[in-house]
Amino acid sequence: MTQFWLGGYGADMGGDAAGIGVLAGDEGREPTTLAYRGGAASAASPSWLAAHPTLDVVYAALEGEGTVQAFRRTGEVSLTALGGPVEAGSGVCHVAVAPSGGHLVASCYGDGRVVRIDLAADGSPTSATVAASASDPYDRDAQDAEDSARPSAQEIAAAMLRRGSMVVDEEKLDEPVAEPPRSGLLLFDEMLGLNAAPEQAPDPAVEEDSASRASHAHAAAFLPDGRIATTDLGFDLVRIWRAGRTGLVEDHRVVLPQGVGPRHMVVHPSGHLHVVTEYSCEVFTLAAGPDGRWTLAAATTVSPAVRVGEDFPSELSRSRDGQTLYAGVRGSDTIAALRVRGDGSQVESFALAESGVEWPRHHLVHDGALLVAGQRSDEISVLDLDERTGAPRGIRHRTTAPAPTRILLAR
């Protein structure tokens, strides 16, 4: 029997999940036999789950309580709390465990915290250290101090040249940029001087929106060289960290266009980092240079059919060989497939399919199929994937599950 742990929203977050659930199906017949088999452990809104690399231990982000709790497997379909909950921060929504198993990184949407939690030899969490908070690179009061961190017009244009829908006047690439862009949606036209409008007084609505920006850490990923990348959805940042003796030390950061909202990431076998954005519906590709600094390499829309402002991408995953990326799109409730070409930096959308659920919060590639968690429809769907192209081919199976937000393959 193939088994998955299922995270979900409980009563404190408006859902019906009573804790970590169990999803299971017959070996080799998961697409038609997968079913919710009940609870494995009681917990308050374990919205994200992550596994220890060597131990049969699962870590849950208890989003409503702002804590991280470890669970060890004590039976085929049961988990038991390992140690007590460790405070992370408001709205902790993601945890990622180091390949060494020595610590994990928790990301907190509510207060923007990035937290390192050390792990004992048995996998139990011990001390927690809060990393330095993020600053808004688009804060007008800190404009001069942040200018060097912002992507230049040349960097952004080079990345966006791979957008099939965009035509760039290359003569504009050497022109200086007078000030940072005011809107994520107008960013590229403004920076490159396309469709430029006469200079006018600042828009009060834009000023108010800028003032309301707040840090929202959302995910972490361990990079091939041992460093860690984290996203800040509110400040449009990807921060690169080094693991210090007790905490995390920021190495540098990559500033994305204002208002795009970087959410989740996937590390590609080529070494590139692909980042999906919740607000602009794009996938940004980052690459590490010879000096170890990460920069923007490319960007593309999740799908030409998505609607910015109505659709909100969630999870980004990849096929085992890295040739295909999959992005869940809440709103239209679809799954977008993107092909990765060349050295891993070239990404292009090639398919869009119905997810079979409402509000696809998370999905998982498994054994030639895509399992999709529908947070608002209380369902898990199974989509067939084309063996040759990797494109989603249709909905094979559905099963009920309470407010699912994360699917994790059990050991």
Salt bridges, closest charged atoms under 4 A:
ASP26 OD2 - ARG29 NH1 2.79
ASP56 OD2 - ARG73 NH1 3.99
ASP56 OD1 - ARG411 NE 3.95
GLU63 OE1 - ARG361 NH2 3.94
ASP111 OD2 - ARG113 NE 3.81
ASP118 OD1 - ARG116 NE 2.81
ASP136 OD2 - ARG213 NE 2.74
GLU146 OE1 - ARG253 NH2 2.16
ASP147 OD1 - ARG150 NH1 2.21
GLU175 OE2 - LYS172 NZ 3.98
GLU190 OE2 - ARG182 NH2 3.74
GLU207 OE2 - ARG140 NE 3.52
ASP225 OD2 - ARG227 NE 2.81
ASP236 OD2 - ARG213 NH1 2.92
GLU250 OE1 - ARG239 NH2 2.66
ASP251 OD1 - ARG227 NH1 3.44
ASP251 OD2 - ARG242 NE 3.09
ASP251 OD1 - HIS252 ND1 2.61
GLU278 OE1 - ARG263 NH1 2.83
GLU278 OE2 - ARG330 NH2 3.36
GLU282 OE2 - ARG163 NH2 1.86
GLU310 OE1 - ARG307 NH1 3.36
ASP311 OD1 - ARG307 NH2 3.35
GLU315 OE1 - HIS264 ND1 2.58
GLU315 OE2 - HIS362 NE2 3.66
GLU348 OE2 - ARG339 NH1 4.00
GLU348 OE2 - ARG341 NE 2.77
ASP384 OD1 - ARG396 NH1 3.39
